[in-house]
């Protein structure tokens, strides 16, 4: 059974900023595909870990250490490649 995916407010803000950046005029179809890939990767957290150039910081609630028994996924932050992460 898939886990529930919960977004922290800062993660929602991060995703909104990424969406604005990748959908600005002239960004093209490659940027829109990247945005879709980010969304798909985050959605896959319900089943599997996230991979790719963007990084999603998340926690499992409760974290039992086992895929079969771990709880829901809460997305805390989303960072793009080269983005400053010192503000955690």
N, CA, C and O atoms as a Maestro MAE file, in Angstrom:
{
 s_m_m2io_version
 :::
 2.0.0
}

f_m_ct {
 s_m_title
 :::
 protein
 m_atom[352] {
  # First column is atom index #
  i_m_mmod_type
  r_m_x_coord
  r_m_y_coord
  r_m_z_coord
  i_m_residue_number
  s_m_chain_name
  s_m_pdb_residue_name
  s_m_pdb_atom_name
  i_m_atomic_number
  :::
  1 25 0.849 -1.180 0.000 1 A "UNK " " N  " 7
  2 3 0.000 0.000 0.000 1 A "UNK " " CA " 6
  3 2 0.892 1.240 0.000 1 A "UNK " " C  " 6
  4 15 1.808 1.339 0.816 1 A "UNK " " O  " 8
  5 25 0.636 2.187 -0.906 2 A "UNK " " N  " 7
  6 3 1.451 3.408 -0.946 2 A "UNK " " CA " 6
  7 2 1.283 4.237 0.325 2 A "UNK " " C  " 6
  8 15 0.226 4.257 0.955 2 A "UNK " " O  " 8
  9 25 2.365 4.913 0.666 3 A "UNK " " N  " 7
  10 3 2.352 5.817 1.813 3 A "UNK " " CA " 6
  11 2 1.673 7.130 1.429 3 A "UNK " " C  " 6
  12 15 1.566 7.463 0.248 3 A "UNK " " O  " 8
  13 25 1.223 7.860 2.427 4 A "UNK " " N  " 7
  14 3 0.708 9.207 2.200 4 A "UNK " " CA " 6
  15 2 1.893 10.133 1.998 4 A "UNK " " C  " 6
  16 15 2.914 9.990 2.672 4 A "UNK " " O  " 8
  17 25 1.771 11.077 1.082 5 A "UNK " " N  " 7
  18 3 2.817 12.053 0.813 5 A "UNK " " CA " 6
  19 2 2.369 13.390 1.387 5 A "UNK " " C  " 6
  20 15 1.332 13.924 0.992 5 A "UNK " " O  " 8
  21 25 3.148 13.928 2.317 6 A "UNK " " N  " 7
  22 3 2.812 15.172 3.015 6 A "UNK " " CA " 6
  23 2 3.893 16.199 2.689 6 A "UNK " " C  " 6
  24 15 5.081 15.887 2.779 6 A "UNK " " O  " 8
  25 25 3.507 17.409 2.317 7 A "UNK " " N  " 7
  26 3 4.474 18.463 2.005 7 A "UNK " " CA " 6
  27 2 4.551 19.471 3.146 7 A "UNK " " C  " 6
  28 15 3.535 20.005 3.591 7 A "UNK " " O  " 8
  29 25 5.768 19.723 3.611 8 A "UNK " " N  " 7
  30 3 5.985 20.801 4.567 8 A "UNK " " CA " 6
  31 2 5.789 22.124 3.823 8 A "UNK " " C  " 6
  32 15 5.990 22.176 2.609 8 A "UNK " " O  " 8
  33 25 5.401 23.194 4.525 9 A "UNK " " N  " 7
  34 3 5.189 24.482 3.849 9 A "UNK " " CA " 6
  35 2 6.405 24.948 3.046 9 A "UNK " " C  " 6
  36 15 6.239 25.454 1.936 9 A "UNK " " O  " 8
  37 25 7.610 24.793 3.571 10 A "UNK " " N  " 7
  38 3 8.806 25.233 2.835 10 A "UNK " " CA " 6
  39 2 9.013 24.404 1.577 10 A "UNK " " C  " 6
  40 15 9.493 24.927 0.572 10 A "UNK " " O  " 8
  41 25 8.663 23.131 1.609 11 A "UNK " " N  " 7
  42 3 8.769 22.297 0.413 11 A "UNK " " CA " 6
  43 2 7.796 22.783 -0.654 11 A "UNK " " C  " 6
  44 15 8.136 22.824 -1.836 11 A "UNK " " O  " 8
  45 25 6.587 23.151 -0.240 12 A "UNK " " N  " 7
  46 3 5.618 23.703 -1.208 12 A "UNK " " CA " 6
  47 2 6.145 24.992 -1.827 12 A "UNK " " C  " 6
  48 15 5.995 25.216 -3.029 12 A "UNK " " O  " 8
  49 25 6.766 25.845 -0.999 13 A "UNK " " N  " 7
  50 3 7.372 27.082 -1.509 13 A "UNK " " CA " 6
  51 2 8.494 26.773 -2.492 13 A "UNK " " C  " 6
  52 15 8.601 27.408 -3.541 13 A "UNK " " O  " 8
  53 25 9.339 25.787 -2.145 14 A "UNK " " N  " 7
  54 3 10.433 25.388 -3.035 14 A "UNK " " CA " 6
  55 2 9.888 24.936 -4.383 14 A "UNK " " C  " 6
  56 15 10.384 25.354 -5.429 14 A "UNK " " O  " 8
  57 25 8.874 24.088 -4.359 15 A "UNK " " N  " 7
  58 3 8.293 23.578 -5.601 15 A "UNK " " CA " 6
  59 2 7.651 24.685 -6.421 15 A "UNK " " C  " 6
  60 15 7.728 24.672 -7.649 15 A "UNK " " O  " 8
  61 25 7.022 25.641 -5.754 16 A "UNK " " N  " 7
  62 3 6.418 26.771 -6.472 16 A "UNK " " CA " 6
  63 2 7.507 27.595 -7.168 16 A "UNK " " C  " 6
  64 15 7.327 28.025 -8.307 16 A "UNK " " O  " 8
  65 25 8.633 27.814 -6.485 17 A "UNK " " N  " 7
  66 3 9.741 28.566 -7.083 17 A "UNK " " CA " 6
  67 2 10.337 27.796 -8.265 17 A "UNK " " C  " 6
  68 15 10.661 28.392 -9.293 17 A "UNK " " O  " 8
  69 25 10.482 26.487 -8.123 18 A "UNK " " N  " 7
  70 3 11.002 25.660 -9.214 18 A "UNK " " CA " 6
  71 2 10.045 25.708 -10.399 18 A "UNK " " C  " 6
  72 15 10.471 25.824 -11.549 18 A "UNK " " O  " 8
  73 25 8.753 25.618 -10.111 19 A "UNK " " N  " 7
  74 3 7.743 25.681 -11.182 19 A "UNK " " CA " 6
  75 2 7.813 27.023 -11.912 19 A "UNK " " C  " 6
  76 15 7.772 27.071 -13.141 19 A "UNK " " O  " 8
  77 25 7.917 28.115 -11.145 20 A "UNK " " N  " 7
  78 3 8.021 29.444 -11.783 20 A "UNK " " CA " 6
  79 2 9.261 29.517 -12.673 20 A "UNK " " C  " 6
  80 15 9.195 30.043 -13.784 20 A "UNK " " O  " 8
  81 25 10.381 28.998 -12.197 21 A "UNK " " N  " 7
  82 3 11.632 29.050 -12.953 21 A "UNK " " CA " 6
  83 2 11.541 28.209 -14.228 21 A "UNK " " C  " 6
  84 15 11.952 28.656 -15.298 21 A "UNK " " O  " 8
  85 25 11.012 27.009 -14.115 22 A "UNK " " N  " 7
  86 3 10.991 26.100 -15.253 22 A "UNK " " CA " 6
  87 2 9.867 26.380 -16.242 22 A "UNK " " C  " 6
  88 15 9.882 25.846 -17.351 22 A "UNK " " O  " 8
  89 25 8.898 27.203 -15.869 23 A "UNK " " N  " 7
  90 3 7.798 27.497 -16.796 23 A "UNK " " CA " 6
  91 2 7.798 28.964 -17.245 23 A "UNK " " C  " 6
  92 15 6.814 29.438 -17.812 23 A "UNK " " O  " 8
  93 25 8.880 29.667 -16.996 24 A "UNK " " N  " 7
  94 3 8.938 31.062 -17.442 24 A "UNK " " CA " 6
  95 2 8.919 31.118 -18.972 24 A "UNK " " C  " 6
  96 15 9.300 30.150 -19.629 24 A "UNK " " O  " 8
  97 25 8.481 32.238 -19.540 25 A "UNK " " N  " 7
  98 3 8.409 32.355 -20.997 25 A "UNK " " CA " 6
  99 2 9.749 32.000 -21.648 25 A "UNK " " C  " 6
  100 15 10.809 32.455 -21.217 25 A "UNK " " O  " 8
  101 25 9.671 31.186 -22.683 26 A "UNK " " N  " 7
  102 3 10.859 30.788 -23.418 26 A "UNK " " CA " 6
  103 2 11.597 29.596 -22.832 26 A "UNK " " C  " 6
  104 15 12.645 29.206 -23.347 26 A "UNK " " O  " 8
  105 25 11.074 29.016 -21.773 27 A "UNK " " N  " 7
  106 3 11.779 27.901 -21.117 27 A "UNK " " CA " 6
  107 2 11.777 26.634 -21.965 27 A "UNK " " C  " 6
  108 15 12.700 25.825 -21.864 27 A "UNK " " O  " 8
  109 25 10.782 26.455 -22.776 28 A "UNK " " N  " 7
  110 3 10.761 25.320 -23.694 28 A "UNK " " CA " 6
  111 2 10.245 24.028 -23.087 28 A "UNK " " C  " 6
  112 15 9.941 23.942 -21.897 28 A "UNK " " O  " 8
  113 25 10.159 23.030 -23.950 29 A "UNK " " N  " 7
  114 3 9.586 21.745 -23.541 29 A "UNK " " CA " 6
  115 2 10.524 20.951 -22.628 29 A "UNK " " C  " 6
  116 15 10.057 20.184 -21.786 29 A "UNK " " O  " 8
  117 25 11.841 21.125 -22.785 30 A "UNK " " N  " 7
  118 3 12.771 20.385 -21.922 30 A "UNK " " CA " 6
  119 2 12.578 20.785 -20.461 30 A "UNK " " C  " 6
  120 15 12.654 19.940 -19.570 30 A "UNK " " O  " 8
  121 25 12.329 22.071 -20.214 31 A "UNK " " N  " 7
  122 3 12.105 22.535 -18.844 31 A "UNK " " CA " 6
  123 2 10.805 21.958 -18.288 31 A "UNK " " C  " 6
  124 15 10.741 21.586 -17.117 31 A "UNK " " O  " 8
  125 25 9.794 21.885 -19.106 32 A "UNK " " N  " 7
  126 3 8.518 21.316 -18.660 32 A "UNK " " CA " 6
  127 2 8.659 19.814 -18.381 32 A "UNK " " C  " 6
  128 15 8.047 19.294 -17.448 32 A "UNK " " O  " 8
  129 25 9.462 19.126 -19.186 33 A "UNK " " N  " 7
  130 3 9.720 17.700 -18.917 33 A "UNK " " CA " 6
  131 2 10.477 17.547 -17.600 33 A "UNK " " C  " 6
  132 15 10.217 16.616 -16.839 33 A "UNK " " O  " 8
  133 25 11.410 18.455 -17.330 34 A "UNK " " N  " 7
  134 3 12.152 18.386 -16.068 34 A "UNK " " CA " 6
  135 2 11.208 18.575 -14.885 34 A "UNK " " C  " 6
  136 15 11.319 17.865 -13.886 34 A "UNK " " O  " 8
  137 25 10.274 19.534 -14.992 35 A "UNK " " N  " 7
  138 3 9.302 19.750 -13.924 35 A "UNK " " CA " 6
  139 2 8.465 18.487 -13.703 35 A "UNK " " C  " 6
  140 15 8.226 18.094 -12.561 35 A "UNK " " O  " 8
  141 25 8.024 17.859 -14.781 36 A "UNK " " N  " 7
  142 3 7.256 16.611 -14.660 36 A "UNK " " CA " 6
  143 2 8.112 15.518 -14.014 36 A "UNK " " C  " 6
  144 15 7.608 14.733 -13.211 36 A "UNK " " O  " 8
  145 25 9.393 15.463 -14.356 37 A "UNK " " N  " 7
  146 3 10.287 14.453 -13.776 37 A "UNK " " CA " 6
  147 2 10.450 14.672 -12.273 37 A "UNK " " C  " 6
  148 15 10.503 13.708 -11.510 37 A "UNK " " O  " 8
  149 25 10.529 15.930 -11.845 38 A "UNK " " N  " 7
  150 3 10.633 16.233 -10.413 38 A "UNK " " CA " 6
  151 2 9.381 15.759 -9.690 38 A "UNK " " C  " 6
  152 15 9.464 15.101 -8.653 38 A "UNK " " O  " 8
  153 25 8.234 16.094 -10.237 39 A "UNK " " N  " 7
  154 3 6.968 15.670 -9.616 39 A "UNK " " CA " 6
  155 2 6.872 14.146 -9.547 39 A "UNK " " C  " 6
  156 15 6.463 13.589 -8.528 39 A "UNK " " O  " 8
  157 25 7.252 13.479 -10.635 40 A "UNK " " N  " 7
  158 3 7.194 12.011 -10.658 40 A "UNK " " CA " 6
  159 2 8.152 11.407 -9.641 40 A "UNK " " C  " 6
  160 15 7.810 10.433 -8.971 40 A "UNK " " O  " 8
  161 25 9.354 11.977 -9.520 41 A "UNK " " N  " 7
  162 3 10.336 11.455 -8.558 41 A "UNK " " CA " 6
  163 2 9.815 11.599 -7.131 41 A "UNK " " C  " 6
  164 15 9.967 10.687 -6.318 41 A "UNK " " O  " 8
  165 25 9.203 12.736 -6.829 42 A "UNK " " N  " 7
  166 3 8.656 12.936 -5.486 42 A "UNK " " CA " 6
  167 2 7.505 11.960 -5.243 42 A "UNK " " C  " 6
  168 15 7.393 11.389 -4.159 42 A "UNK " " O  " 8
  169 25 6.662 11.773 -6.236 43 A "UNK " " N  " 7
  170 3 5.556 10.825 -6.077 43 A "UNK " " CA " 6
  171 2 6.057 9.400 -5.875 43 A "UNK " " C  " 6
  172 15 5.414 8.610 -5.183 43 A "UNK " " O  " 8
  173 25 7.216 9.060 -6.481 44 A "UNK " " N  " 7
  174 3 7.784 7.716 -6.303 44 A "UNK " " CA " 6
  175 2 8.287 7.499 -4.876 44 A "UNK " " C  " 6
  176 15 8.529 6.360 -4.477 44 A "UNK " " O  " 8
  177 25 8.447 8.571 -4.104 45 A "UNK " " N  " 7
  178 3 8.861 8.414 -2.707 45 A "UNK " " CA " 6
  179 2 7.887 7.546 -1.934 45 A "UNK " " C  " 6
  180 15 8.256 6.953 -0.920 45 A "UNK " " O  " 8
  181 25 6.664 7.465 -2.391 46 A "UNK " " N  " 7
  182 3 5.679 6.618 -1.723 46 A "UNK " " CA " 6
  183 2 6.120 5.163 -1.732 46 A "UNK " " C  " 6
  184 15 5.753 4.388 -0.849 46 A "UNK " " O  " 8
  185 25 6.915 4.797 -2.742 47 A "UNK " " N  " 7
  186 3 7.360 3.414 -2.890 47 A "UNK " " CA " 6
  187 2 8.879 3.266 -2.795 47 A "UNK " " C  " 6
  188 15 9.367 2.324 -2.171 47 A "UNK " " O  " 8
  189 25 9.636 4.193 -3.410 48 A "UNK " " N  " 7
  190 3 11.087 4.053 -3.556 48 A "UNK " " CA " 6
  191 2 11.795 5.371 -3.261 48 A "UNK " " C  " 6
  192 15 11.155 6.422 -3.277 48 A "UNK " " O  " 8
  193 25 13.103 5.342 -2.991 49 A "UNK " " N  " 7
  194 3 13.860 6.582 -2.774 49 A "UNK " " CA " 6
  195 2 13.891 7.463 -4.027 49 A "UNK " " C  " 6
  196 15 13.658 6.991 -5.140 49 A "UNK " " O  " 8
  197 25 14.181 8.741 -3.826 50 A "UNK " " N  " 7
  198 3 14.247 9.742 -4.912 50 A "UNK " " CA " 6
  199 2 15.646 9.774 -5.509 50 A "UNK " " C  " 6
  200 15 16.636 9.641 -4.789 50 A "UNK " " O  " 8
  201 25 15.729 9.948 -6.815 51 A "UNK " " N  " 7
  202 3 16.995 10.075 -7.526 51 A "UNK " " CA " 6
  203 2 16.923 11.269 -8.461 51 A "UNK " " C  " 6
  204 15 15.833 11.756 -8.761 51 A "UNK " " O  " 8
  205 25 18.080 11.750 -8.927 52 A "UNK " " N  " 7
  206 3 18.112 12.772 -9.951 52 A "UNK " " CA " 6
  207 2 18.849 14.022 -9.517 52 A "UNK " " C  " 6
  208 15 19.371 14.091 -8.404 52 A "UNK " " O  " 8
  209 25 18.892 15.027 -10.412 53 A "UNK " " N  " 7
  210 3 19.619 16.261 -10.160 53 A "UNK " " CA " 6
  211 2 19.009 17.118 -9.063 53 A "UNK " " C  " 6
  212 15 19.732 17.807 -8.345 53 A "UNK " " O  " 8
  213 25 17.706 17.086 -8.926 54 A "UNK " " N  " 7
  214 3 17.050 17.799 -7.839 54 A "UNK " " CA " 6
  215 2 17.070 16.907 -6.605 54 A "UNK " " C  " 6
  216 15 17.053 15.681 -6.716 54 A "UNK " " O  " 8
  217 25 17.104 17.520 -5.446 55 A "UNK " " N  " 7
  218 3 17.129 16.750 -4.205 55 A "UNK " " CA " 6
  219 2 15.912 17.082 -3.366 55 A "UNK " " C  " 6
  220 15 15.619 18.248 -3.101 55 A "UNK " " O  " 8
  221 25 15.220 16.059 -2.960 56 A "UNK " " N  " 7
  222 3 14.073 16.218 -2.073 56 A "UNK " " CA " 6
  223 2 14.483 15.687 -0.701 56 A "UNK " " C  " 6
  224 15 14.848 14.519 -0.567 56 A "UNK " " O  " 8
  225 25 14.423 16.535 0.302 57 A "UNK " " N  " 7
  226 3 14.692 16.106 1.667 57 A "UNK " " CA " 6
  227 2 13.368 15.685 2.281 57 A "UNK " " C  " 6
  228 15 12.384 16.422 2.225 57 A "UNK " " O  " 8
  229 25 13.353 14.509 2.860 58 A "UNK " " N  " 7
  230 3 12.098 13.988 3.382 58 A "UNK " " CA " 6
  231 2 12.348 13.169 4.634 58 A "UNK " " C  " 6
  232 15 13.479 12.784 4.930 58 A "UNK " " O  " 8
  233 25 11.285 12.914 5.355 59 A "UNK " " N  " 7
  234 3 11.349 12.028 6.508 59 A "UNK " " CA " 6
  235 2 10.203 11.034 6.408 59 A "UNK " " C  " 6
  236 15 9.171 11.307 5.794 59 A "UNK " " O  " 8
  237 25 10.405 9.877 7.024 60 A "UNK " " N  " 7
  238 3 9.381 8.837 7.066 60 A "UNK " " CA " 6
  239 2 8.797 8.837 8.472 60 A "UNK " " C  " 6
  240 15 9.534 8.807 9.458 60 A "UNK " " O  " 8
  241 25 7.471 8.871 8.558 61 A "UNK " " N  " 7
  242 3 6.792 8.951 9.853 61 A "UNK " " CA " 6
  243 2 5.816 7.781 9.983 61 A "UNK " " C  " 6
  244 15 4.841 7.768 9.232 61 A "UNK " " O  " 8
  245 25 5.987 6.821 10.848 62 A "UNK " " N  " 7
  246 3 7.185 6.536 11.628 62 A "UNK " " CA " 6
  247 2 8.192 5.778 10.770 62 A "UNK " " C  " 6
  248 15 7.814 5.051 9.851 62 A "UNK " " O  " 8
  249 25 9.461 5.952 11.072 63 A "UNK " " N  " 7
  250 3 10.524 5.292 10.329 63 A "UNK " " CA " 6
  251 2 10.918 4.014 11.054 63 A "UNK " " C  " 6
  252 15 11.589 4.053 12.085 63 A "UNK " " O  " 8
  253 25 10.499 2.892 10.510 64 A "UNK " " N  " 7
  254 3 10.805 1.605 11.133 64 A "UNK " " CA " 6
  255 2 12.096 1.010 10.588 64 A "UNK " " C  " 6
  256 15 12.577 -0.008 11.086 64 A "UNK " " O  " 8
  257 25 12.666 1.659 9.547 65 A "UNK " " N  " 7
  258 3 13.861 1.123 8.925 65 A "UNK " " CA " 6
  259 2 13.585 0.045 7.895 65 A "UNK " " C  " 6
  260 15 14.521 -0.518 7.326 65 A "UNK " " O  " 8
  261 25 12.320 -0.252 7.645 66 A "UNK " " N  " 7
  262 3 11.948 -1.291 6.677 66 A "UNK " " CA " 6
  263 2 10.901 -0.739 5.724 66 A "UNK " " C  " 6
  264 15 9.931 -0.115 6.157 66 A "UNK " " O  " 8
  265 25 11.093 -0.968 4.412 67 A "UNK " " N  " 7
  266 3 10.147 -0.484 3.412 67 A "UNK " " CA " 6
  267 2 8.728 -0.977 3.663 67 A "UNK " " C  " 6
  268 15 7.765 -0.235 3.472 67 A "UNK " " O  " 8
  269 25 8.604 -2.211 4.084 68 A "UNK " " N  " 7
  270 3 7.279 -2.811 4.220 68 A "UNK " " CA " 6
  271 2 6.469 -2.204 5.362 68 A "UNK " " C  " 6
  272 15 5.240 -2.184 5.305 68 A "UNK " " O  " 8
  273 25 7.149 -1.708 6.398 69 A "UNK " " N  " 7
  274 3 6.432 -1.245 7.589 69 A "UNK " " CA " 6
  275 2 6.607 0.238 7.867 69 A "UNK " " C  " 6
  276 15 6.019 0.759 8.814 69 A "UNK " " O  " 8
  277 25 7.417 0.938 7.047 70 A "UNK " " N  " 7
  278 3 7.621 2.370 7.274 70 A "UNK " " CA " 6
  279 2 6.320 3.129 7.034 70 A "UNK " " C  " 6
  280 15 5.433 2.660 6.321 70 A "UNK " " O  " 8
  281 25 6.225 4.309 7.643 71 A "UNK " " N  " 7
  282 3 4.997 5.096 7.576 71 A "UNK " " CA " 6
  283 2 4.930 6.016 6.377 71 A "UNK " " C  " 6
  284 15 5.453 5.702 5.308 71 A "UNK " " O  " 8
  285 25 4.285 7.151 6.561 72 A "UNK " " N  " 7
  286 3 4.067 8.122 5.502 72 A "UNK " " CA " 6
  287 2 5.333 8.916 5.214 72 A "UNK " " C  " 6
  288 15 6.271 8.919 6.011 72 A "UNK " " O  " 8
  289 25 5.349 9.594 4.058 73 A "UNK " " N  " 7
  290 3 6.491 10.393 3.628 73 A "UNK " " CA " 6
  291 2 6.128 11.865 3.754 73 A "UNK " " C  " 6
  292 15 5.104 12.299 3.226 73 A "UNK " " O  " 8
  293 25 6.958 12.637 4.448 74 A "UNK " " N  " 7
  294 3 6.767 14.084 4.555 74 A "UNK " " CA " 6
  295 2 7.930 14.764 3.841 74 A "UNK " " C  " 6
  296 15 9.076 14.646 4.273 74 A "UNK " " O  " 8
  297 25 7.643 15.478 2.747 75 A "UNK " " N  " 7
  298 3 8.661 16.196 1.995 75 A "UNK " " CA " 6
  299 2 8.954 17.503 2.739 75 A "UNK " " C  " 6
  300 15 8.056 18.315 2.961 75 A "UNK " " O  " 8
  301 25 10.224 17.695 3.119 76 A "UNK " " N  " 7
  302 3 10.619 18.855 3.912 76 A "UNK " " CA " 6
  303 2 11.101 20.013 3.051 76 A "UNK " " C  " 6
  304 15 10.699 21.157 3.266 76 A "UNK " " O  " 8
  305 25 11.956 19.726 2.083 77 A "UNK " " N  " 7
  306 3 12.513 20.757 1.198 77 A "UNK " " CA " 6
  307 2 12.791 20.130 -0.155 77 A "UNK " " C  " 6
  308 15 12.912 18.910 -0.267 77 A "UNK " " O  " 8
  309 25 12.893 20.975 -1.198 78 A "UNK " " N  " 7
  310 3 13.279 20.527 -2.529 78 A "UNK " " CA " 6
  311 2 14.314 21.513 -3.057 78 A "UNK " " C  " 6
  312 15 14.063 22.718 -3.096 78 A "UNK " " O  " 8
  313 25 15.483 21.003 -3.466 79 A "UNK " " N  " 7
  314 3 16.573 21.848 -3.938 79 A "UNK " " CA " 6
  315 2 16.948 21.481 -5.366 79 A "UNK " " C  " 6
  316 15 16.913 20.314 -5.757 79 A "UNK " " O  " 8
  317 25 17.307 22.502 -6.136 80 A "UNK " " N  " 7
  318 3 17.795 22.299 -7.490 80 A "UNK " " CA " 6
  319 2 19.301 22.127 -7.508 80 A "UNK " " C  " 6
  320 15 19.966 22.377 -6.503 80 A "UNK " " O  " 8
  321 25 19.853 21.699 -8.654 81 A "UNK " " N  " 7
  322 3 21.295 21.510 -8.767 81 A "UNK " " CA " 6
  323 2 22.029 22.831 -8.509 81 A "UNK " " C  " 6
  324 15 21.662 23.868 -9.062 81 A "UNK " " O  " 8
  325 25 23.047 22.786 -7.682 82 A "UNK " " N  " 7
  326 3 23.835 23.975 -7.382 82 A "UNK " " CA " 6
  327 2 23.184 24.976 -6.475 82 A "UNK " " C  " 6
  328 15 23.786 26.013 -6.195 82 A "UNK " " O  " 8
  329 25 21.993 24.725 -6.004 83 A "UNK " " N  " 7
  330 3 21.292 25.663 -5.136 83 A "UNK " " CA " 6
  331 2 21.889 25.625 -3.746 83 A "UNK " " C  " 6
  332 15 22.242 24.556 -3.248 83 A "UNK " " O  " 8
  333 25 22.005 26.795 -3.109 84 A "UNK " " N  " 7
  334 3 22.569 26.918 -1.754 84 A "UNK " " CA " 6
  335 2 21.676 26.201 -0.761 84 A "UNK " " C  " 6
  336 15 20.488 26.504 -0.656 84 A "UNK " " O  " 8
  337 25 22.240 25.258 -0.039 85 A "UNK " " N  " 7
  338 3 21.477 24.460 0.918 85 A "UNK " " CA " 6
  339 2 21.807 24.834 2.357 85 A "UNK " " C  " 6
  340 15 21.379 24.148 3.286 85 A "UNK " " O  " 8
  341 25 22.551 25.899 2.553 86 A "UNK " " N  " 7
  342 3 22.958 26.278 3.912 86 A "UNK " " CA " 6
  343 2 21.794 26.824 4.738 86 A "UNK " " C  " 6
  344 15 21.940 26.992 5.949 86 A "UNK " " O  " 8
  345 25 20.662 27.103 4.132 87 A "UNK " " N  " 7
  346 3 19.525 27.687 4.864 87 A "UNK " " CA " 6
  347 2 18.599 26.637 5.442 87 A "UNK " " C  " 6
  348 15 17.449 26.940 5.762 87 A "UNK " " O  " 8
  349 25 19.067 25.421 5.582 88 A "UNK " " N  " 7
  350 3 18.214 24.353 6.132 88 A "UNK " " CA " 6
  351 2 17.736 24.681 7.519 88 A "UNK " " C  " 6
  352 15 17.011 23.892 8.125 88 A "UNK " " O  " 8
  :::
 }
 m_bond[351] {
  # First column is bond index #
  i_m_from
  i_m_to
  i_m_order
  :::
  1 1 2 1
  2 2 3 1
  3 3 4 2
  4 3 5 1
  5 5 6 1
  6 6 7 1
  7 7 8 2
  8 7 9 1
  9 9 10 1
  10 10 11 1
  11 11 12 2
  12 11 13 1
  13 13 14 1
  14 14 15 1
  15 15 16 2
  16 15 17 1
  17 17 18 1
  18 18 19 1
  19 19 20 2
  20 19 21 1
  21 21 22 1
  22 22 23 1
  23 23 24 2
  24 23 25 1
  25 25 26 1
  26 26 27 1
  27 27 28 2
  28 27 29 1
  29 29 30 1
  30 30 31 1
  31 31 32 2
  32 31 33 1
  33 33 34 1
  34 34 35 1
  35 35 36 2
  36 35 37 1
  37 37 38 1
  38 38 39 1
  39 39 40 2
  40 39 41 1
  41 41 42 1
  42 42 43 1
  43 43 44 2
  44 43 45 1
  45 45 46 1
  46 46 47 1
  47 47 48 2
  48 47 49 1
  49 49 50 1
  50 50 51 1
  51 51 52 2
  52 51 53 1
  53 53 54 1
  54 54 55 1
  55 55 56 2
  56 55 57 1
  57 57 58 1
  58 58 59 1
  59 59 60 2
  60 59 61 1
  61 61 62 1
  62 62 63 1
  63 63 64 2
  64 63 65 1
  65 65 66 1
  66 66 67 1
  67 67 68 2
  68 67 69 1
  69 69 70 1
  70 70 71 1
  71 71 72 2
  72 71 73 1
  73 73 74 1
  74 74 75 1
  75 75 76 2
  76 75 77 1
  77 77 78 1
  78 78 79 1
  79 79 80 2
  80 79 81 1
  81 81 82 1
  82 82 83 1
  83 83 84 2
  84 83 85 1
  85 85 86 1
  86 86 87 1
  87 87 88 2
  88 87 89 1
  89 89 90 1
  90 90 91 1
  91 91 92 2
  92 91 93 1
  93 93 94 1
  94 94 95 1
  95 95 96 2
  96 95 97 1
  97 97 98 1
  98 98 99 1
  99 99 100 2
  100 99 101 1
  101 101 102 1
  102 102 103 1
  103 103 104 2
  104 103 105 1
  105 105 106 1
  106 106 107 1
  107 107 108 2
  108 107 109 1
  109 109 110 1
  110 110 111 1
  111 111 112 2
  112 111 113 1
  113 113 114 1
  114 114 115 1
  115 115 116 2
  116 115 117 1
  117 117 118 1
  118 118 119 1
  119 119 120 2
  120 119 121 1
  121 121 122 1
  122 122 123 1
  123 123 124 2
  124 123 125 1
  125 125 126 1
  126 126 127 1
  127 127 128 2
  128 127 129 1
  129 129 130 1
  130 130 131 1
  131 131 132 2
  132 131 133 1
  133 133 134 1
  134 134 135 1
  135 135 136 2
  136 135 137 1
  137 137 138 1
  138 138 139 1
  139 139 140 2
  140 139 141 1
  141 141 142 1
  142 142 143 1
  143 143 144 2
  144 143 145 1
  145 145 146 1
  146 146 147 1
  147 147 148 2
  148 147 149 1
  149 149 150 1
  150 150 151 1
  151 151 152 2
  152 151 153 1
  153 153 154 1
  154 154 155 1
  155 155 156 2
  156 155 157 1
  157 157 158 1
  158 158 159 1
  159 159 160 2
  160 159 161 1
  161 161 162 1
  162 162 163 1
  163 163 164 2
  164 163 165 1
  165 165 166 1
  166 166 167 1
  167 167 168 2
  168 167 169 1
  169 169 170 1
  170 170 171 1
  171 171 172 2
  172 171 173 1
  173 173 174 1
  174 174 175 1
  175 175 176 2
  176 175 177 1
  177 177 178 1
  178 178 179 1
  179 179 180 2
  180 179 181 1
  181 181 182 1
  182 182 183 1
  183 183 184 2
  184 183 185 1
  185 185 186 1
  186 186 187 1
  187 187 188 2
  188 187 189 1
  189 189 190 1
  190 190 191 1
  191 191 192 2
  192 191 193 1
  193 193 194 1
  194 194 195 1
  195 195 196 2
  196 195 197 1
  197 197 198 1
  198 198 199 1
  199 199 200 2
  200 199 201 1
  201 201 202 1
  202 202 203 1
  203 203 204 2
  204 203 205 1
  205 205 206 1
  206 206 207 1
  207 207 208 2
  208 207 209 1
  209 209 210 1
  210 210 211 1
  211 211 212 2
  212 211 213 1
  213 213 214 1
  214 214 215 1
  215 215 216 2
  216 215 217 1
  217 217 218 1
  218 218 219 1
  219 219 220 2
  220 219 221 1
  221 221 222 1
  222 222 223 1
  223 223 224 2
  224 223 225 1
  225 225 226 1
  226 226 227 1
  227 227 228 2
  228 227 229 1
  229 229 230 1
  230 230 231 1
  231 231 232 2
  232 231 233 1
  233 233 234 1
  234 234 235 1
  235 235 236 2
  236 235 237 1
  237 237 238 1
  238 238 239 1
  239 239 240 2
  240 239 241 1
  241 241 242 1
  242 242 243 1
  243 243 244 2
  244 243 245 1
  245 245 246 1
  246 246 247 1
  247 247 248 2
  248 247 249 1
  249 249 250 1
  250 250 251 1
  251 251 252 2
  252 251 253 1
  253 253 254 1
  254 254 255 1
  255 255 256 2
  256 255 257 1
  257 257 258 1
  258 258 259 1
  259 259 260 2
  260 259 261 1
  261 261 262 1
  262 262 263 1
  263 263 264 2
  264 263 265 1
  265 265 266 1
  266 266 267 1
  267 267 268 2
  268 267 269 1
  269 269 270 1
  270 270 271 1
  271 271 272 2
  272 271 273 1
  273 273 274 1
  274 274 275 1
  275 275 276 2
  276 275 277 1
  277 277 278 1
  278 278 279 1
  279 279 280 2
  280 279 281 1
  281 281 282 1
  282 282 283 1
  283 283 284 2
  284 283 285 1
  285 285 286 1
  286 286 287 1
  287 287 288 2
  288 287 289 1
  289 289 290 1
  290 290 291 1
  291 291 292 2
  292 291 293 1
  293 293 294 1
  294 294 295 1
  295 295 296 2
  296 295 297 1
  297 297 298 1
  298 298 299 1
  299 299 300 2
  300 299 301 1
  301 301 302 1
  302 302 303 1
  303 303 304 2
  304 303 305 1
  305 305 306 1
  306 306 307 1
  307 307 308 2
  308 307 309 1
  309 309 310 1
  310 310 311 1
  311 311 312 2
  312 311 313 1
  313 313 314 1
  314 314 315 1
  315 315 316 2
  316 315 317 1
  317 317 318 1
  318 318 319 1
  319 319 320 2
  320 319 321 1
  321 321 322 1
  322 322 323 1
  323 323 324 2
  324 323 325 1
  325 325 326 1
  326 326 327 1
  327 327 328 2
  328 327 329 1
  329 329 330 1
  330 330 331 1
  331 331 332 2
  332 331 333 1
  333 333 334 1
  334 334 335 1
  335 335 336 2
  336 335 337 1
  337 337 338 1
  338 338 339 1
  339 339 340 2
  340 339 341 1
  341 341 342 1
  342 342 343 1
  343 343 344 2
  344 343 345 1
  345 345 346 1
  346 346 347 1
  347 347 348 2
  348 347 349 1
  349 349 350 1
  350 350 351 1
  351 351 352 2
  :::
 }
}
